[in-house]
């Protein structure tokens, strides 16, 4: 089986259905919106207005091929809402905003009471000319077969892949803003969405009222270059947290040595297992190797709710040779990415900056594998879009910027956000202790976000609640954590 790549994923992705309803369409030239419903993972439906906007694939050739952007607007509840909508930018690159963010919408209820929320599928995702290379059937392929399929993927995609970069996508976003009639907007970007949001701020500074960055990608961030080192730092924090936790230490006193022994045993003799696929429940065969285990652990470290059961999963794999809990929970993170869009973006923006020697140096003290070699090999076969000379420059701005980081984030830990903050003059960086990738999930962060959007000011925010945010307690057995 292929070892799933470690992508910049923030949320488990869930599908949102946009279906025309009975009310008449409202036309905001050249964009027509119709009633639809977005569905959260819990089955809750939220009324929305969905539409398509046609844009040139090559913006330098406006009369050439057109593609359509898919979007959804969750209208403010109040009759006289605030004029500046909130745009949510998804991660990846390769997440669909319309598919990913319905999971968050119930938490943002108080925000959309007074302000429209806008979701735009970035070109190459969702229903905006989606670009996919691999599908579920490819899970049976070997790693070499997967790499070959990724290398030849451009031949099968209906797109000129040179025109799916972040800067072009942010030009799309501004076209949506204009078509919807907003003079200024508020931006929230998560993970890769922070790169997109900062790019929009650089390109259209007069259009941004506030910016919120969650799990920040800095200007010097190159895909996979720091992943092994940052992941190792997060793993070390995980082991230290278990050791300092009375219940975890009592239940798993030798957790670190069990993990090392597990990797050593699998290095000598990989395990062949069969179990129901965690997402499809279909019979599934898998070869368990050290690389697979570390991949699964890396993915799990993204999500504190999953980290809670990681000690138990490692213990079960090491002592009982039961690998299913560890593998199953990691599959919950790895879903829904439009991988063709991922490579279209990153092969243009990241691959040219990879240094194999430097990547190897940064990975040498990590249990996590250096991913830059396979990544560069795929990108060598892909057409490469152009980025502007200033694309990698730090963004300087006095727009108010709220920055959220998780202390134990394995892919964008706080030091990346600190790099971004150096060129900002009106920013506030909040670090949530022990938390992972993406922190707009607690009552504390949601309330701070709401207050920030209302006031567009950082000076009035009461941030005392941040210190009280803690990751969920560790499971000591499969019935849950100790009371």
N, C-alpha and C positions, 0 to 999 in steps of 0.2 A: 504493500500500500504506500502511496505517496505520503510524505510527512508534510502536513499542511504548513504553508509559509507563515511566518510571524508578521502579521500585518498590523497597522495602526488602527486597531478596532477599539471603539469606545463603548457602544451599547450592543446588547443582543438585539438583532434586527427582527422586526415583525412587520408583516405586510399590512398596508393600508389600502382600503378599497375606495376608489373614487367612482361613484355611480350616479348618473344624472337622476334627479328627482323631479317633482311635479312643478316646482315654481319656475317662472319664466327666467330666461337667461338675462344677465346684466352685462352690457357691453361697455368696456373701457378700451376704446380703440388703441391698438389693434388686438386687444386681448378680450376674449369672451370667457366669463366665469359661469359655471353652473353648480347647482347644489350637489353636494356629495357627502359622504361620511367617511371619517378616518377611524380605524378600529385599533384600540390598544391591545396589548397582549392579554389582558384580563377580560377582553371582550367588550369593554366599554366603547361606545361610539360617540364621536364628537362631530357635530355639524361643521361643515366647511364649504368653501366655494372652490371648485377645481377648474383648471383651464390649461390651455396650451398657447405658447408664444413661439412663432416662427422666427428664426434668426439664421443668418448666413453661417454655414460651417466654417468657411474662410472669411473672416471679417474684412480682409483686404479686398475681397471680391463679392460685394453685396448682391450682385445679380447672379451669382453662382448657386451651387447646391444649397438648399435650405434644410435645416433640422428643426425639430420642435422641442421646446423646453416644457417639461411637465411641472406644474406647481399647484399648491393648495394654500388657500387663505382661510385661517380660522378667524372669523370676524369678532371684533370686540362686542361684548354683551351690551354695554351702555349705548344709548342712542347718540350721544355726543362723545365719542372716544377721543383719545389723544391722536394727534395727526401723524405721529411717527411710529410706524410699525416695528415689530421685533422680527428680524430675519434670523433663522436658525441654520447654521452651516455645519454639515455633517463631516465625519472623519473618514479615515481610510488611508490615502484617497481611494474612493470606490464605494462609499456608502451612499445610498439614496436617502435624501432628507425626508421625502414623503413616506418612505417605508420605515425609517429608523426612529423618527421623533414622536410618532404617536405614543410610544412607550412613556415619554416624558410629559405629554400634554396634560394628563390629570394633575400632575404636580404644579403645572403652570396656570392653573385655573384662575387664581387671583390676578395674574398678569394679563390674561386675555379678557378679563372683565372690563378692562379700560383701554386695551390696546390690541390691534390686529396682530396676529402671528402669521408669518409667511414661511412656507417651506418650498424650496425650489430644488428639483432634481438636477444636480450639476450635469452638464453634458457628459454622456457616457454612462450614466447611472439611471436606475429606475425606468421611467418611460421617456427619458430624454436621450433618444438614440443609444440604448444600452449596449455596452461592450463587454461580452463575456468570452472567456477562453476555455474554461474548464467547467464541467457540470458534475452532478452527483455520480454518474456512471464512471467518471475518471478516478474515483477513489480506489479502484482495483489496479490502477496502473502503477508501475514502478517509478521511482524517482527519476530515472533516466528518461522514461517515456513521457512523464509529465513535463520535464524540461524541454523535450523535443516538441511537444504540443504547444507549449508556451512560445517557443521560438518561431514556430510556423503560424501562430495565431493571427498575425496581421493579414495574412492572405485570406482569412475566412471572415474578417470583420468588414461590415459595410460602413466604412468611415475612412476619412483621410486623417490618420492618427497624429499628424503634425499639428492639428488644430484642437487639441484637447488639453491644453495646458491651463494652469491656474489663472494666468493673466487673462486669457481669452474667456475663461469661465466667469471671471469677475466682471468682464465687460457684459456678458450675458446677464449677470445679476443686476447690474445697473439698468439694463434695458427692461427687466422685469419691474424694478423700482419705478422707473419712469412710466411704464404702461399702467401700473396700478395707481399712479398719481401721488406718490409720497415724495415730499421735498427732501426730508431727511429720514434716516432710519437708525434703528439700534441693531447692532450685530452681536450675536453669540456664536462663537466658533469653538468646536471641540476637536482636539487632536489635530489631524491635518486641517480641519476647519479653522484652526487658528492661523495657519499659513494663508489660507484663503481670505480670512477676515483681515489680516494685516496687509495683504496684497490689495484688497479693496480699499482699505484706509489710505494706502500710499497712492493709489490711482484716483480715488474720488474723495479726498479728505473733506470737502465741503458738504458731503452727503451724510457723514457719520455723526450722529448725536452722542452715542455711547458705544463702547466696545467692551465685551466681556470675553476673555480668553480662558479656556479650560483645558488643562493638559497641553502645555504650550510647546510648539515647534519654533525654535529660534532661527535666525537668518543663516547660521552656520550648520544647522541640522542637515545631515545627509543620511538618507534612508539606509538603515542597517549598520552604519559606521560605529555608532555608540551602543547599539542594542545589546551586545554581549556584556559589555562593561556595566551599563546601566541596569541590565537584568540581574547581573551578579550582585550589585549593590542592594537591589530590592530583595533578592533571595537571602542575603546575609541579614538584612533587617527582619525578614520573616523568621529565620532561625533564632535570632536574638530575642524577638518578641515572644516566641514560644518558650524559650528558656527562662524569660523573666516572668512568665505567666504561671501561677501556681498550679492551676488545673492542667495546663498543657504539659508542663514539665513533669508533673506527677504521672500523667498518662503515657507520655512519650519521652522518657529521660534521655534516650540515646537517638533522638530524631536525626541529627546531622550525620552521625555515623551510619545509621540505617540507610539514609539517602545515598551516602558514598558507597556503601556496600551494594546497594541496589544497582547503581550504575556500573560498578565493577563486575558484578555477576552477569548482567545483561551484555556487557562488553565481551565477556568470554563465551556466553551462550544466550543469544536472543531467544525470547519466548514466543511461541506460536499460540495464539488464543483465538477463540470464537465466542462472540456474544452479540446480543441484539444491538443494532446501530442506535446510538443515543437520540438521533433525530428522526430516523425513519422506522425504527424497530424491526428492520429487516436483518436477517442473519448476516454477520459481518466477520471476516477473518482479518487478523492483524498480526504483524510481526513486531514485537515490542523490543526496541533497541534503546541504548542510552540516549541517542539523539531524539527519538520519539518521546521518551520520558521528559527530557529537559524542555522540548518544545511544549509539551502539555503543561509543565510547571510554569513556564514563561507565560503562557496564555492565561493560566489561572491567576497569576499575580496581578493581572489587570483589575480584578473584581474582588473587593473585600468580602462580599457575601460568599464567594467561592473559596477564598483563602481560609475562611473559617473552618472548612473541612479538609484543608490540604494536609495538616499533620496526620490526620486519620487515614487519608488516602495514601500518603507516603508509607505509613506504617503497614497498611494492608498489603501494599505492593511488595514491600521489603520482607516482611515476616511471613505473610500468608501466600505470597505470589498471586495476589488478587489485584489485577491491574485495572479492573473495570471502573471502580470509583474515580481514580485519577483521570482516566481517559474520558469518561463520560462527562465530568464537569468541565473539562477543557473544551469539549465539543460545543458547549453552550456559548462559548465566546466566539468561536470561529464559524460565523454564518453570514451569508447574505452579501458578500463583497462582489462588486463588479470588477473582476480582476483585469479585464481588458482596459478599463479606464485607469486602474492602478498603474499598469505598466506604461500607458500612454503618458501619464503625468510624470511618474518617477523616472522613466527612461530619459525624458527630456530635462528634468529639473535636478535629479540627484545622481544618476549613474555617471555623468561626465566628471563628477567631483570625487569619485571613489579612488582612494589610494589603497591598493591591495596590501602593501607593506604596512601602512599605518593601521588598516583595519585588523590585520593579523596581530599587530602589537597591542591594540586595545582589547583584543579578545583573549590574549594568551593566559590570563589568570582567571578565566571564566569557565564554568561548566557549559555555558551556552555556545553554540557553534557560530562561527563567523559566516554570515549569510551573504556577504558581498560577492563572493566568487560566483555562485549560481545566479545571483541577481544581475551581475555584470554580463554573464554569458547570455542570459535572456535578452537583455537590453541591446547587446551587440547586433541582434537580428531584427531590431525594431526600428522603424522610421522615427526620427527624432525632431520634435518641435523646437521652435526657437523661444528663448526667453530674453527679456530686455536686459540691458547692461545694469540696471538698478534693481533687478529682481531679488538679488541676494543681499542688498544693502539693508542695514538696520533701519527700521521705520521710525522716523522722528515725528512726534506729534504732541500737541497739548490737548487733544481730545481725551476726556476721562476714560480710563481703561481699568477695569476690574480684572484681576488675574487670580485664577484658582489653580492650585497644585496639590497633588497627593504626595506626601512624604515618601511613600513606598511604591510609587509608580515605576514599573520596570522599563518603560519606553520613553517617557517625557518627564523625568523627575524635576524637582524645583530648579536645579541649576540652569536648565534651558530657559525657564521663565525669567530668571535673573538676568540672563543675557539680553532678552527682549526689553526688559525694563530699563536698561541702561540708556536707551535712546528716547524713552518716553518721559515727559515732564509732568504728567498728571495721572499717576498710576498708583494702585494699591495691590500688593501681592499677598495673598492669603494662602498659607500652607496648612493642610489638614493632616495632623499626625497619624501615621500608620495607614493612611488611606492610599488608594490606587489611582487608576487612570480614569479621570473624569469625576468631578466632585459637585456637580449640580444635582445632588440627590438627597441631601439631608434637609430637614426643616430649617436649619441654620443658614445653609447656603442659598436656599430658595428665598427665604425672607430677605437676606442681604441683596440678592439679585433684584427682587421686587423693589426694595427701597432705592437701590441704585438707579433702576429704570425710571422711577417716579421723580427723583430729584436731579438726576444727571450730575450728581456730586459725590465725591468720595469722602469729603471731610465730615459729613453728617452720619456716616455709617457706624453703627455700634457693632463691633466685631468681637465682643467678648465671648460670644457663643462658639467661636471657632475652636477654642481650646477644649471645649467639652465634647466635640465630635470625635467619636472613637469607632474603630472597626468592630464588626460583630465578634463576640467571644468565640474561641475555638471549640469545635466539636471534640469531645473526648470519646464518644462512641456514636453509632449511627442513629441514636435517638436524639442527638443534639448536644448542645453545651450543658455543662452543669449549671443548676440554678444558682 
